[in-house]
Amino acid sequence: MVIRAMEKEDVERVSLVHRQAFIRQRYSLEWIECNFRAFPRMQYFVAQEEGSVIGYIQWTERSGFREEVVLELEQLAVMPARQGNGVGRRLIKESLPLVEKTIKTRGARIKHIVVTTRADNYAQRLYHSTFGAEVEATLFQLYSADEVFMIARNVDVQSISRP
């Protein structure tokens, strides 16, 4: 498996992953296309195996380009048949240093990482164990269920990206 920056040619394949991972959302192709065009505010990376995109991650800078960046892990999706095999963890660990590199070109640094997920989503454990995110609040009935807002404060990217 290879983790790499998403390219324009990947948009349709990533939208297929989106469609399967987020079944309540609509217009997957349009969602991925418009967000992909928002680089460098939004950065996408894919997990590719044997020529197929099996997962992706979308990182988003929040609230303007600042010296101390609050970075959001906005979406992480893995094909259902490949979930639970470490693909999501690798996407986080291998893409985050690449995001940091882009941010550093502006003389900025990553301060905090935020992420929201359904309160019943096992991904909370992944976010906690991978980059130290802690639940700060529960947002009741935000989308299809309760959502938790998680924050990892004063992030050390190098310690997260170690194997």
C-alpha positions in Angstrom: 0.0 0.0 0.0 1.2 3.5 -0.9 0.0 6.7 0.8 0.4 9.7 -1.6 -1.1 13.1 -2.4 -4.3 12.9 -4.3 -4.2 14.0 -7.9 -6.9 15.3 -10.2 -7.2 11.9 -11.9 -8.1 10.4 -8.5 -11.3 12.5 -8.0 -13.7 9.9 -9.4 -12.1 7.0 -7.6 -12.1 8.9 -4.3 -15.8 9.8 -4.8 -16.5 6.1 -5.0 -14.9 5.5 -1.6 -16.8 8.5 -0.2 -20.1 7.1 -1.6 -19.5 3.7 0.1 -18.2 5.1 3.4 -20.7 7.9 3.9 -24.0 6.4 2.8 -26.2 9.2 4.1 -24.4 11.8 2.0 -25.2 12.7 -1.5 -23.4 14.0 -4.6 -20.1 12.4 -3.7 -18.4 13.4 -7.0 -19.3 17.1 -6.6 -18.3 17.1 -2.9 -14.8 15.7 -3.7 -14.3 17.8 -6.8 -15.0 21.1 -5.1 -13.0 20.3 -2.0 -10.0 19.0 -4.0 -9.9 22.4 -5.8 -9.5 24.2 -2.4 -5.8 23.4 -2.1 -3.8 24.4 0.0 -6.6 25.1 2.5 -7.8 21.5 2.0 -5.3 18.7 1.3 -6.3 15.2 0.2 -4.2 12.0 0.3 -5.1 8.6 -0.9 -4.2 5.0 0.1 -3.6 3.1 -3.1 -3.1 -0.6 -3.4 -2.6 -2.5 -6.6 -3.7 0.5 -8.6 -7.0 1.0 -6.7 -7.8 3.8 -4.3 -8.9 2.0 -1.1 -9.1 5.1 1.2 -8.5 8.8 1.5 -8.0 11.5 4.1 -9.0 15.2 3.9 -7.2 17.8 6.1 -8.6 21.3 6.3 -7.1 24.5 7.8 -9.6 26.2 10.0 -10.4 29.9 10.3 -7.9 31.4 7.8 -4.2 31.0 7.2 -2.6 31.6 10.6 0.8 31.3 12.0 -0.5 28.7 14.5 -2.7 26.4 12.5 -5.8 24.6 13.8 -6.0 21.7 11.4 -9.1 19.6 11.0 -9.2 16.0 10.0 -12.4 16.6 8.1 -12.8 13.2 6.5 -11.2 9.8 6.7 -12.7 7.0 4.6 -11.7 3.5 3.9 -13.5 1.1 1.6 -15.8 -1.1 3.8 -14.0 -4.3 2.9 -10.6 -2.8 4.0 -11.7 -1.3 7.3 -10.0 -2.5 10.4 -6.7 -3.3 8.7 -4.7 -0.2 9.6 -5.4 1.8 6.4 -6.9 4.8 8.3 -4.0 4.8 10.8 -1.5 4.8 7.9 -3.4 7.6 6.2 -3.1 9.8 9.3 0.5 9.0 10.1 1.9 9.3 6.6 -0.1 12.2 5.3 0.3 14.5 8.4 4.0 15.2 7.8 3.2 16.1 4.2 0.5 18.6 5.4 2.9 20.0 7.9 5.5 20.5 5.1 3.0 22.6 3.0 2.1 24.6 6.1 5.7 25.3 6.9 6.3 26.9 3.5 4.3 29.8 4.8 6.3 29.9 8.1 3.4 28.5 10.0 3.1 25.4 12.3 0.4 23.0 13.3 -0.9 23.9 16.8 -4.0 21.7 17.3 -5.9 19.1 15.4 -9.7 18.9 15.6 -12.0 16.2 14.4 -15.7 15.4 14.7 -17.3 12.0 14.4 -20.4 10.2 15.4 -20.5 9.5 19.1 -20.9 5.7 18.3 -18.0 5.6 15.8 -15.1 3.4 16.7 -12.9 6.0 14.9 -12.7 7.9 18.2 -10.3 5.3 19.5 -8.2 5.7 16.3 -8.0 9.5 16.7 -7.1 9.2 20.4 -4.4 6.5 19.9 -2.9 8.0 16.8 -2.7 11.7 17.6 -4.0 12.1 21.1 -7.4 13.6 20.4 -9.7 13.9 23.4 -13.5 14.4 23.4 -14.2 18.1 24.3 -18.0 18.2 23.7 -20.9 16.2 22.4 -23.1 17.8 19.9 -26.6 16.3 20.1 -28.3 15.2 16.9 -26.1 17.3 14.7 -26.2 15.1 11.6 -27.6 11.6 11.7 -26.8 11.1 15.4 -24.9 12.6 18.3 -21.5 13.9 17.2 -18.4 14.3 19.3 -15.9 17.2 18.9 -12.4 16.1 19.6 -9.2 18.1 20.0 -5.5 17.1 20.1 -3.7 20.1 21.6 -0.1 21.3 21.0 0.5 18.6 18.4 4.0 17.1 17.8 3.8 15.8 14.2 7.1 14.0 14.4 5.9 11.9 17.3 2.7 11.0 15.5 4.3 10.0 12.2 6.8 7.6 13.8 6.2 4.0 12.8 
